[in-house]
Amino acid sequence: MTKPRTIGVRVLLLDEQDRVALVRHSYTDLWYLPGGGVKKGESTKAALLRELREEIAVENAVIERVLGVYHSRREHKDDHIVIFVARIASAAGGTLKRADPMEIEQAEWFALDTLPATLSPATGRRIEEYRAGRSGAGDW
């Protein structure tokens, strides 16, 4: 049996105070970067902007660069994940809106030096790469 190959996107979204947007899904206790799957015929950029709208109702993100491209074999998949760095000029009064309350349990801004203890390991590694000024590639 062949593992399905998927392409996903996540974003290290920063506000004007250099806080990072994180989401906690309804099906896990860990915090993640917003993102999701790329649909057939969709570019990674279009998927990223769609996921921001669908998960946290962000419409005005400006993509700065690609942080890295990663590969995951978890969950019986062959998953490729493109991580973008993007900024938002205004954090709407400091709060994030959960655009899809069925999927997103919480959405919050966190200072880079006060990240939650329940941060997913991969998210923590991506944030550390960003803070160190590195771009990455490799296993998720």
DSSP file with accessible surface (Angstrom, degrees, kcal/mol):
  #  RESIDUE AA STRUCTURE BP1 BP2  ACC     N-H-->O    O-->H-N    N-H-->O    O-->H-N    TCO  KAPPA ALPHA  PHI   PSI    X-CA   Y-CA   Z-CA
    1    1 A M              0   0  237      0, 0.0     2,-0.4     0, 0.0     0, 0.0   0.000 360.0 360.0 360.0 135.9    0.0    0.0    0.0
    2    2 A T        -     0   0  130      1,-0.0     3,-0.0     3,-0.0     0, 0.0  -0.718 360.0-122.9 -91.9 137.3    1.3    3.4   -0.9
    3    3 A K        -     0   0  101     -2,-0.4    74,-0.2    74,-0.1     2,-0.1  -0.565  34.4-107.9 -74.0 139.7    1.2    6.3    1.6
    4    4 A P        -     0   0   78      0, 0.0    74,-2.4     0, 0.0     2,-0.5  -0.438  27.7-135.3 -68.8 139.1   -0.7    9.3    0.3
    5    5 A R  E     +a   78   0A 181     72,-0.2     2,-0.3    -2,-0.1    74,-0.2  -0.857  30.4 177.6 -95.4 126.8    1.5   12.3   -0.6
    6    6 A T  E     -a   79   0A  48     72,-1.9    74,-2.5    -2,-0.5     2,-0.4  -0.887  22.6-145.8-126.7 159.4    0.2   15.6    0.7
    7    7 A I  E     +a   80   0A  84     31,-0.3    31,-2.9    -2,-0.3     2,-0.3  -0.995  24.0 177.0-124.5 129.6    1.4   19.2    0.6
    8    8 A G  E     -aB  81  37A   7     72,-3.3    74,-2.6    -2,-0.4     2,-0.3  -0.842  15.7-148.6-128.5 165.8    0.7   21.5    3.5
    9    9 A V  E     +aB  82  36A   1     27,-2.9    27,-1.8    -2,-0.3     2,-0.3  -0.969  11.7 178.5-132.3 148.6    1.4   25.0    4.6
   10   10 A R  E     -aB  83  35A  47     72,-2.0    74,-2.5    -2,-0.3     2,-0.4  -0.958  15.7-144.6-140.7 159.5    2.0   26.7    8.0
   11   11 A V  E     -a   84   0A   0     23,-2.1     2,-1.2    -2,-0.3    74,-0.2  -0.990  15.8-147.7-134.9 133.6    2.8   30.3    8.8
   12   12 A L  E     -a   85   0A   0     72,-3.2    74,-2.1    -2,-0.4     2,-0.6  -0.847  35.8-168.3 -89.5  91.5    4.9   31.9   11.4
   13   13 A L  E     -a   86   0A   0     -2,-1.2     8,-2.2     8,-0.4     2,-0.3  -0.809   4.6-170.5 -93.4 121.8    2.6   35.0   11.5
   14   14 A L  E     -aC  87  20A   0     72,-2.5    74,-2.1    -2,-0.6     6,-0.2  -0.861   9.1-148.7-113.5 146.3    4.0   37.9   13.4
   15   15 A D    >   -     0   0    0      4,-1.7     3,-2.0    -2,-0.3    74,-0.1  -0.375  44.7 -83.0 -99.4-173.7    2.3   41.2   14.5
   16   16 A E  T 3  S+     0   0  105     72,-0.3    73,-0.1     1,-0.3    74,-0.1   0.684 130.8  53.7 -67.2 -14.8    3.8   44.6   14.9
   17   17 A Q  T 3  S-     0   0  123      2,-0.1    -1,-0.3    94,-0.0     3,-0.1   0.232 118.9-110.2 -99.8  11.2    5.0   43.7   18.4
   18   18 A D    <   +     0   0   74     -3,-2.0    94,-0.6     1,-0.2     2,-0.3   0.777  68.8 147.9  61.4  31.0    6.8   40.6   17.1
   19   19 A R  E     - D   0 111A  47     92,-0.2    -4,-1.7    93,-0.1     2,-0.4  -0.695  43.0-130.7 -89.4 150.0    4.3   38.2   18.7
   20   20 A V  E     -CD  14 110A   0     90,-3.1    90,-2.3    -2,-0.3     2,-0.4  -0.821  12.6-126.5-104.1 139.5    3.5   35.0   17.0
   21   21 A A  E     + D   0 109A   0     -8,-2.2    -8,-0.4    -2,-0.4     2,-0.3  -0.717  32.5 179.7 -83.6 128.7    0.0   33.7   16.3
   22   22 A L  E     - D   0 108A   0     86,-2.6    86,-2.3    -2,-0.4     2,-0.3  -0.959  11.2-156.5-129.4 149.8   -0.7   30.2   17.5
   23   23 A V  E     -ED  32 107A   0      9,-2.9     9,-3.0    -2,-0.3     2,-0.5  -0.926   7.6-153.3-124.4 149.6   -3.7   28.0   17.4
   24   24 A R  E     -ED  31 106A  42     82,-2.8    81,-2.4    -2,-0.3    82,-1.8  -0.991  23.2-140.0-120.5 118.4   -4.9   25.1   19.4
   25   25 A H  E >   - D   0 104A   4      5,-0.6     3,-1.4    -2,-0.5    79,-0.3  -0.380  19.9-115.6 -75.9 159.6   -7.2   22.7   17.6
   26   26 A S  T 3  S+     0   0   56     77,-2.7    78,-0.1     1,-0.3    -1,-0.1   0.699 113.4  54.1 -67.9 -17.1  -10.3   21.1   19.1
   27   27 A Y  T 3  S+     0   0  158     76,-0.3     2,-0.3     1,-0.0    -1,-0.3   0.291 110.7  39.4-104.8  10.5   -8.7   17.7   18.8
   28   28 A T    <   -     0   0   33     -3,-1.4    -1,-0.0     2,-0.1     0, 0.0  -0.991  62.4-138.3-153.2 159.5   -5.4   18.3   20.6
   29   29 A D  S    S+     0   0  121     -2,-0.3     2,-0.2    -5,-0.1    89,-0.1   0.438  75.9  97.4 -95.3  -3.0   -4.0   20.1   23.6
   30   30 A L  S    S-     0   0   57     89,-0.1    -5,-0.6    -5,-0.0     2,-0.4  -0.565  71.5-124.1 -91.1 154.3   -0.9   21.4   21.7
   31   31 A W  E     +Ef  24 119A  14     87,-2.2    89,-2.6    -2,-0.2     2,-0.3  -0.783  33.5 179.1 -95.8 139.7   -0.4   24.8   20.2
   32   32 A Y  E     -E   23   0A  51     -9,-3.0    -9,-2.9    -2,-0.4     3,-0.1  -0.886  35.6 -96.2-133.1 163.4    0.6   25.0   16.5
   33   33 A L        -     0   0    0     -2,-0.3   -11,-0.2   -11,-0.2   -21,-0.1  -0.561  57.0 -98.0 -71.3 143.3    1.3   27.5   13.7
   34   34 A P  S    S+     0   0    0      0, 0.0   -23,-2.1     0, 0.0     2,-0.3  -0.316  74.7  96.5 -61.2 149.4   -1.8   28.2   11.7
   35   35 A G  E     -B   10   0A   3    -25,-0.2     2,-0.3    16,-0.2   -25,-0.2  -0.960  35.2-177.4 158.2-174.5   -2.0   26.3    8.4
   36   36 A G  E     -B    9   0A  22    -27,-1.8   -27,-2.9    -2,-0.3     2,-0.1  -0.968  41.7 -25.7 176.2-160.7   -3.4   23.3    6.7
   37   37 A G  E     -B    8   0A  42     -2,-0.3     2,-0.5   -29,-0.2   -29,-0.3  -0.368  47.9-124.0 -81.6 151.7   -3.5   21.3    3.4
   38   38 A V        -     0   0   33    -31,-2.9   -31,-0.3    -2,-0.1     2,-0.1  -0.824  30.0-133.7 -91.4 126.6   -3.0   22.6   -0.1
   39   39 A K    >   -     0   0  119     -2,-0.5     3,-2.4     4,-0.2     8,-0.1  -0.438  36.6 -79.3 -79.1 156.6   -6.0   21.8   -2.3
   40   40 A K  T 3  S+     0   0  214      1,-0.3    -1,-0.1    -2,-0.1     3,-0.1  -0.301 119.7  11.4 -56.1 128.8   -5.5   20.3   -5.8
   41   41 A G  T 3  S+     0   0   90      1,-0.3     2,-0.4    -3,-0.1    -1,-0.3   0.418 101.9 121.5  82.1   0.6   -4.6   23.1   -8.3
   42   42 A E    <   -     0   0   44     -3,-2.4    -1,-0.3     1,-0.0     2,-0.1  -0.749  60.5-127.7 -98.6 140.8   -4.0   25.6   -5.4
   43   43 A S     >  -     0   0   68     -2,-0.4     4,-2.5     1,-0.1    -4,-0.2  -0.421  23.8-115.3 -77.6 160.9   -0.6   27.3   -4.9
   44   44 A T  H  > S+     0   0   49      2,-0.2     4,-2.4     1,-0.2     5,-0.2   0.895 117.6  52.5 -64.4 -36.7    1.1   27.2   -1.6
   45   45 A K  H  > S+     0   0  124      2,-0.2     4,-2.4     1,-0.2     5,-0.2   0.942 110.4  46.5 -63.9 -46.5    0.7   31.0   -1.2
   46   46 A A  H  > S+     0   0   41      1,-0.2     4,-2.4     2,-0.2    -2,-0.2   0.908 112.4  51.1 -63.1 -39.5   -3.1   30.8   -2.0
   47   47 A A  H  X S+     0   0    0     -4,-2.5     4,-2.9     2,-0.2    -1,-0.2   0.918 109.2  51.0 -63.8 -42.1   -3.5   27.9    0.5
   48   48 A L  H  X S+     0   0    1     -4,-2.4     4,-2.2     2,-0.2    -2,-0.2   0.946 111.6  45.8 -61.1 -48.4   -1.7   29.8    3.2
   49   49 A L  H  X S+     0   0   49     -4,-2.4     4,-1.8     1,-0.2    -1,-0.2   0.896 113.7  50.2 -64.6 -37.5   -3.9   32.9    2.7
   50   50 A R  H  X S+     0   0   19     -4,-2.4     4,-3.0    -5,-0.2     5,-0.2   0.937 109.4  50.6 -64.6 -45.8   -7.0   30.7    2.7
   51   51 A E  H  X S+     0   0   15     -4,-2.9     4,-2.7     1,-0.2     5,-0.4   0.893 107.6  53.5 -61.9 -38.6   -6.0   28.9    5.9
   52   52 A L  H  X S+     0   0    2     -4,-2.2     4,-1.9    -5,-0.2     6,-1.7   0.919 112.6  44.5 -61.7 -41.2   -5.4   32.2    7.6
   53   53 A R  H  X S+     0   0  104     -4,-1.8     4,-1.1     4,-0.3    -2,-0.2   0.935 117.2  45.1 -65.4 -46.2   -8.9   33.3    6.7
   54   54 A E  H  < S+     0   0   79     -4,-3.0    -2,-0.2     2,-0.2    -1,-0.2   0.842 123.0  32.6 -70.4 -34.7  -10.5   30.0    7.6
   55   55 A E  H  < S+     0   0    1     -4,-2.7    44,-1.5    -5,-0.2    45,-0.8   0.892 139.2   6.3 -91.7 -44.1   -8.7   29.5   10.9
   56   56 A I  H  < S-     0   0    3     -4,-1.9    41,-0.8    -5,-0.4    -3,-0.2   0.216  91.2-115.5-131.8  16.8   -8.2   32.9   12.4
   57   57 A A     <  +     0   0   37     -4,-1.1     2,-0.5    -5,-0.4    -4,-0.3   0.801  57.8 156.4  56.1  35.5  -10.0   35.4   10.1
   58   58 A V        +     0   0   11     -6,-1.7    -1,-0.2     1,-0.1    -2,-0.1  -0.828  12.1 164.2 -95.2 125.0   -6.8   37.2    9.0
   59   59 A E        +     0   0  140     -2,-0.5    -1,-0.1    -7,-0.1    -6,-0.1   0.575  64.7  56.4-110.4 -20.0   -7.2   38.9    5.7
   60   60 A N        +     0   0   84     30,-0.1    29,-0.5     2,-0.1     2,-0.2  -0.056  65.2 141.2-115.5  35.7   -4.2   41.3    5.5
   61   61 A A        -     0   0   15     27,-0.1     2,-0.5    -3,-0.1    27,-0.2  -0.523  37.3-151.0 -77.3 141.9   -1.1   39.1    6.0
   62   62 A V  E     -G   87   0A  98     25,-3.0    25,-2.4    -2,-0.2     2,-0.4  -0.967  14.4-134.3-114.8 118.1    2.0   40.0    4.0
   63   63 A I  E     +G   86   0A  45     -2,-0.5    23,-0.3    23,-0.2     3,-0.1  -0.573  23.3 179.8 -74.4 127.2    4.3   37.1    3.2
   64   64 A E  E     -     0   0A  95     21,-2.9     2,-0.3     1,-0.4    22,-0.2   0.829  56.5 -44.2 -92.7 -43.3    7.9   37.9    3.8
   65   65 A R  E     -G   85   0A  85     20,-1.6    20,-3.0     0, 0.0     2,-0.5  -0.982  58.0 -81.7-172.5 173.5    9.6   34.7    2.9
   66   66 A V  E     -G   84   0A  65     -2,-0.3    18,-0.3    18,-0.2     3,-0.1  -0.847  28.3-164.8 -92.8 126.8    9.7   30.9    3.1
   67   67 A L  E     -     0   0A   0     16,-2.9    69,-2.3    -2,-0.5     2,-0.3   0.871  62.5 -50.9 -76.4 -39.3   11.3   29.7    6.4
   68   68 A G  E     -Gh  83 136A   6     15,-1.5    15,-2.8    67,-0.2     2,-0.4  -0.979  41.6-111.0 177.6 170.7   11.7   26.2    5.1
   69   69 A V  E     -Gh  82 137A  70     67,-1.2    69,-1.2    -2,-0.3     2,-0.3  -0.994  37.8-173.3-124.0 129.3   10.3   23.1    3.5
   70   70 A Y  E     -Gh  81 138A   4     11,-3.0    11,-2.8    -2,-0.4     2,-0.4  -0.823  16.6-140.8-127.3 160.7   10.0   20.0    5.6
   71   71 A H  E     -Gh  80 139A  27     67,-2.6    69,-3.2    -2,-0.3     2,-0.4  -0.968  15.8-174.1-126.0 134.4    9.0   16.4    5.2
   72   72 A S  E     -G   79   0A  13      7,-3.2     7,-2.9    -2,-0.4    67,-0.0  -0.994  19.3-177.4-129.8 138.8    6.9   14.3    7.6
   73   73 A R    >   +     0   0  152     -2,-0.4     3,-0.6     5,-0.2     4,-0.2   0.168  48.8 124.4-113.3  14.6    6.1   10.6    7.5
   74   74 A R  G >   +     0   0  147      1,-0.2     3,-1.2     2,-0.2     5,-0.1  -0.279  65.3  25.0 -71.6 161.6    3.9   10.7   10.5
   75   75 A E  G 3  S-     0   0  149      1,-0.3    -1,-0.2     3,-0.0     3,-0.1   0.812 130.5 -69.0  55.7  32.0    0.3    9.5   10.5
   76   76 A H  G <  S+     0   0  154     -3,-0.6     2,-0.3     1,-0.2    -1,-0.3   0.853 105.4 123.1  59.4  36.5    1.0    7.1    7.6
   77   77 A K    <   -     0   0   68     -3,-1.2     2,-0.5    -4,-0.2    -1,-0.2  -0.767  65.7-138.2-119.5 168.6    1.5   10.0    5.2
   78   78 A D  E     +a    5   0A  26    -74,-2.4   -72,-1.9    -2,-0.3     2,-0.4  -0.841  45.0 177.8-121.6  82.8    4.2   11.3    2.9
   79   79 A D  E     -aG   6  72A  28     -7,-2.9    -7,-3.2    -2,-0.5     2,-0.5  -0.807  23.6-165.0-104.9 131.5    3.7   15.0    3.8
   80   80 A H  E     -aG   7  71A  60    -74,-2.5   -72,-3.3    -2,-0.4     2,-0.5  -0.957  12.5-165.0-111.3 129.5    5.6   18.0    2.6
   81   81 A I  E     -aG   8  70A   9    -11,-2.8   -11,-3.0    -2,-0.5     2,-0.6  -0.970   8.8-158.0-123.1 124.8    5.1   21.2    4.6
   82   82 A V  E     -aG   9  69A  20    -74,-2.6   -72,-2.0    -2,-0.5     2,-0.6  -0.899  11.8-156.2-100.5 123.4    6.1   24.7    3.5
   83   83 A I  E     -aG  10  68A   0    -15,-2.8   -16,-2.9    -2,-0.6   -15,-1.5  -0.901  11.0-167.7-104.1 122.4    6.6   27.1    6.4
   84   84 A F  E     -aG  11  66A  12    -74,-2.5   -72,-3.2    -2,-0.6     2,-0.5  -0.732  17.0-139.5-102.2 155.8    6.1   30.8    5.5
   85   85 A V  E     +aG  12  65A   0    -20,-3.0   -21,-2.9    -2,-0.3   -20,-1.6  -0.969  34.6 166.6-109.6 127.9    7.0   33.9    7.6
   86   86 A A  E     -aG  13  63A   0    -74,-2.1   -72,-2.5    -2,-0.5     2,-0.3  -0.948  22.1-145.5-139.1 161.2    4.4   36.6    7.3
   87   87 A R  E     -aG  14  62A  65    -25,-2.4   -25,-3.0    -2,-0.3     2,-0.4  -0.920   1.4-154.4-127.6 154.4    3.4   39.8    9.1
   88   88 A I        -     0   0   10    -74,-2.1   -72,-0.3    -2,-0.3   -27,-0.1  -0.996  11.4-148.2-127.3 131.8    0.2   41.5    9.9
   89   89 A A  S    S+     0   0   83    -29,-0.5     2,-0.4    -2,-0.4   -73,-0.2   0.888  85.6  28.8 -69.4 -38.2    0.2   45.3   10.3
   90   90 A S        -     0   0   69    -30,-0.1    -1,-0.2   -75,-0.1   -30,-0.1  -0.981  61.7-155.2-129.4 130.2   -2.6   45.4   12.9
   91   91 A A    >   -     0   0    3     -2,-0.4     3,-1.0    -3,-0.1     4,-0.5   0.008  50.1-108.7 -92.5  29.7   -3.4   42.6   15.3
   92   92 A A  G >  S-     0   0   72      1,-0.3     3,-0.9     2,-0.2    -2,-0.0   0.899  83.6 -37.4  48.8  53.6   -7.0   43.8   15.6
   93   93 A G  G 3  S-     0   0   82      1,-0.2    -1,-0.3     3,-0.0     3,-0.1   0.665 109.4 -65.1  76.7  13.8   -6.8   45.1   19.1
   94   94 A G  G <  S+     0   0   27     -3,-1.0    15,-0.4     1,-0.3     2,-0.3   0.412 110.0 101.8  92.4  -4.4   -4.5   42.4   20.3
   95   95 A T    <   -     0   0  102     -3,-0.9     2,-0.4    -4,-0.5    -1,-0.3  -0.861  59.1-141.0-116.4 151.4   -6.9   39.5   19.9
   96   96 A L        -     0   0   24     11,-0.5     2,-0.4    -2,-0.3    11,-0.2  -0.875  17.9-134.3-104.6 143.7   -7.3   36.8   17.3
   97   97 A K        -     0   0  143    -41,-0.8     2,-1.0    -2,-0.4     3,-0.1  -0.787  12.1-130.7 -97.2 136.2  -10.7   35.6   16.2
   98   98 A R        -     0   0  101     -2,-0.4   -42,-0.2     1,-0.2   -43,-0.1  -0.754  22.7-173.2 -82.8 106.2  -11.4   31.9   15.8
   99   99 A A  S    S+     0   0   39    -44,-1.5   -44,-0.2    -2,-1.0    -1,-0.2   0.821  80.6  34.1 -72.0 -30.1  -12.9   31.8   12.4
  100  100 A D    >>  -     0   0   55    -45,-0.8     4,-3.2    -3,-0.1     3,-1.2  -0.781  66.3-179.8-126.8  87.1  -13.9   28.1   12.7
  101  101 A P  T 34 S+     0   0   74      0, 0.0    -1,-0.1     0, 0.0    -2,-0.1   0.710  81.1  63.3 -64.5 -16.8  -14.8   27.4   16.3
  102  102 A M  T 34 S+     0   0  158      1,-0.1   -76,-0.1   -77,-0.0     3,-0.1   0.854 119.1  24.0 -72.0 -33.9  -15.5   23.7   15.4
  103  103 A E  T <4 S+     0   0   50     -3,-1.2   -77,-2.7     1,-0.2     2,-0.7   0.826 119.2  59.3 -97.4 -40.1  -11.8   23.3   14.4
  104  104 A I  E  <  +D   25   0A   0     -4,-3.2   -79,-0.3   -79,-0.3    -1,-0.2  -0.840  50.9 177.2-102.5 114.3  -10.0   26.0   16.4
  105  105 A E  E    S+     0   0A  86    -81,-2.4     2,-0.3    -2,-0.7   -80,-0.2   0.875  74.0   3.4 -78.9 -41.6  -10.4   25.8   20.2
  106  106 A Q  E     -D   24   0A  63    -82,-1.8   -82,-2.8    -9,-0.1     2,-0.4  -0.994  55.5-172.3-145.2 149.4   -8.1   28.8   20.9
  107  107 A A  E     +D   23   0A  11     -2,-0.3   -11,-0.5   -84,-0.2     2,-0.3  -0.964  24.2 156.8-142.6 123.1   -6.1   31.4   18.9
  108  108 A E  E     -D   22   0A  78    -86,-2.3   -86,-2.6    -2,-0.4     2,-0.4  -0.976  40.4-116.6-146.3 157.1   -3.8   33.7   20.6
  109  109 A W  E     -D   21   0A  19    -15,-0.4     2,-0.4    -2,-0.3   -88,-0.2  -0.779  32.5-169.2 -90.2 140.3   -0.7   35.9   20.1
  110  110 A F  E     -D   20   0A  28    -90,-2.3   -90,-3.1    -2,-0.4     5,-0.1  -0.997  24.2-120.3-131.7 135.8    2.4   35.0   22.1
  111  111 A A  E >   -D   19   0A  31     -2,-0.4     3,-1.9     3,-0.3   -92,-0.2  -0.440  32.8-117.3 -65.0 146.5    5.6   36.9   22.7
  112  112 A L  T 3  S+     0   0   27    -94,-0.6     3,-0.4     1,-0.3    -1,-0.1   0.736 115.0  49.0 -63.6 -19.5    8.5   34.8   21.3
  113  113 A D  T 3  S+     0   0  125      1,-0.2    -1,-0.3     0, 0.0    -2,-0.0   0.387 110.8  50.2-101.0   5.4   10.0   34.6   24.8
  114  114 A T  S <  S+     0   0   86     -3,-1.9    -3,-0.3     2,-0.0    -1,-0.2  -0.319  73.5 159.3-135.2  53.5    6.8   33.5   26.5
  115  115 A L        -     0   0   44     -3,-0.4     4,-0.1    -5,-0.1    -3,-0.1  -0.410  48.7 -92.4 -75.1 152.4    5.6   30.6   24.4
  116  116 A P    >   -     0   0   23      0, 0.0     3,-1.1     0, 0.0    -1,-0.1  -0.298  24.2-126.5 -66.6 150.5    3.1   28.1   25.9
  117  117 A A  T 3  S+     0   0  112      1,-0.3    -2,-0.1    -3,-0.1   -87,-0.0   0.768 108.1  60.9 -65.4 -25.5    4.4   25.0   27.6
  118  118 A T  T 3  S+     0   0   64    -89,-0.1   -87,-2.2   -88,-0.0    -1,-0.3  -0.062  73.1 141.9 -97.5  36.1    2.2   22.9   25.4
  119  119 A L  B <   -f   31   0A  29     -3,-1.1   -87,-0.2   -89,-0.2   -89,-0.1  -0.535  60.9-106.5 -72.6 137.2    3.8   24.0   22.2
  120  120 A S     >  -     0   0    4    -89,-2.6     4,-2.5    -2,-0.2     5,-0.2  -0.384  27.0-122.3 -63.7 144.3    4.1   21.2   19.6
  121  121 A P  H  > S+     0   0   77      0, 0.0     4,-2.2     0, 0.0     5,-0.2   0.905 111.4  49.3 -56.7 -43.4    7.7   20.1   19.3
  122  122 A A  H  > S+     0   0    2      2,-0.2     4,-2.3     1,-0.2     5,-0.2   0.905 110.2  51.3 -65.2 -38.9    7.8   20.9   15.5
  123  123 A T  H  > S+     0   0    0      1,-0.2     4,-2.4     2,-0.2     5,-0.2   0.929 108.8  51.9 -63.4 -42.8    6.4   24.3   16.1
  124  124 A G  H  X S+     0   0   18     -4,-2.5     4,-2.3     1,-0.2    -2,-0.2   0.910 109.3  49.7 -59.3 -41.6    9.0   25.0   18.7
  125  125 A R  H  X S+     0   0   99     -4,-2.2     4,-2.2     1,-0.2    -1,-0.2   0.904 110.4  49.9 -65.2 -40.9   11.8   24.0   16.3
  126  126 A R  H  X S+     0   0    7     -4,-2.3     4,-2.1     2,-0.2    -2,-0.2   0.910 110.7  49.4 -66.0 -39.0   10.4   26.2   13.6
  127  127 A I  H  X S+     0   0    0     -4,-2.4     4,-2.8     1,-0.2    -2,-0.2   0.921 110.1  51.3 -66.8 -39.5   10.2   29.2   15.9
  128  128 A E  H  X S+     0   0   94     -4,-2.3     4,-2.1     2,-0.2     6,-0.2   0.897 108.2  52.1 -64.5 -39.3   13.8   28.6   17.1
  129  129 A E  H  <>S+     0   0   23     -4,-2.2     5,-2.6     2,-0.2     4,-0.4   0.927 111.4  47.5 -60.8 -43.1   15.0   28.5   13.5
  130  130 A Y  H ><5S+     0   0   37     -4,-2.1     3,-1.5     1,-0.2    -2,-0.2   0.947 111.9  48.8 -62.3 -48.7   13.3   31.8   12.9
  131  131 A R  H 3<5S+     0   0  121     -4,-2.8    -1,-0.2     1,-0.3    -2,-0.2   0.837 111.1  50.9 -62.4 -32.5   14.8   33.4   16.0
  132  132 A A  T 3<5S-     0   0   58     -4,-2.1    -1,-0.3    -5,-0.2    -2,-0.2   0.487 115.0-116.9 -83.8  -3.2   18.2   32.1   15.1
  133  133 A G  T < 5S+     0   0   61     -3,-1.5     2,-0.3    -4,-0.4    -3,-0.2   0.702  70.0 135.7  76.2  19.7   17.9   33.7   11.6
  134  134 A R      < -     0   0  137     -5,-2.6     2,-0.3    -6,-0.2    -1,-0.3  -0.720  47.6-146.1-101.5 151.2   18.1   30.3    9.9
  135  135 A S        -     0   0   80     -2,-0.3     2,-0.3    -3,-0.1   -67,-0.2  -0.811  27.7-153.7-102.8 154.4   16.0   28.8    7.1
  136  136 A G  E     +h   68   0A  17    -69,-2.3   -67,-1.2    -2,-0.3     2,-0.3  -0.812  24.8 173.0-131.3 168.6   15.4   25.1    7.3
  137  137 A A  E     +h   69   0A  84     -2,-0.3     2,-0.3   -69,-0.2   -67,-0.2  -0.939  42.1  66.4-163.1 153.6   14.7   22.0    5.4
  138  138 A G  E    S+h   70   0A  37    -69,-1.2   -67,-2.6    -2,-0.3     2,-0.2  -0.928  83.6   0.0 133.3-153.4   14.5   18.3    6.4
  139  139 A D  E      h   71   0A 116     -2,-0.3   -67,-0.2   -69,-0.2    -2,-0.1  -0.470 360.0 360.0 -77.4 145.0   12.3   16.2    8.5
  140  140 A W              0   0   33    -69,-3.2   -68,-0.2    -2,-0.2    -1,-0.1   0.897 360.0 360.0 -67.6 360.0    9.4   17.7   10.3
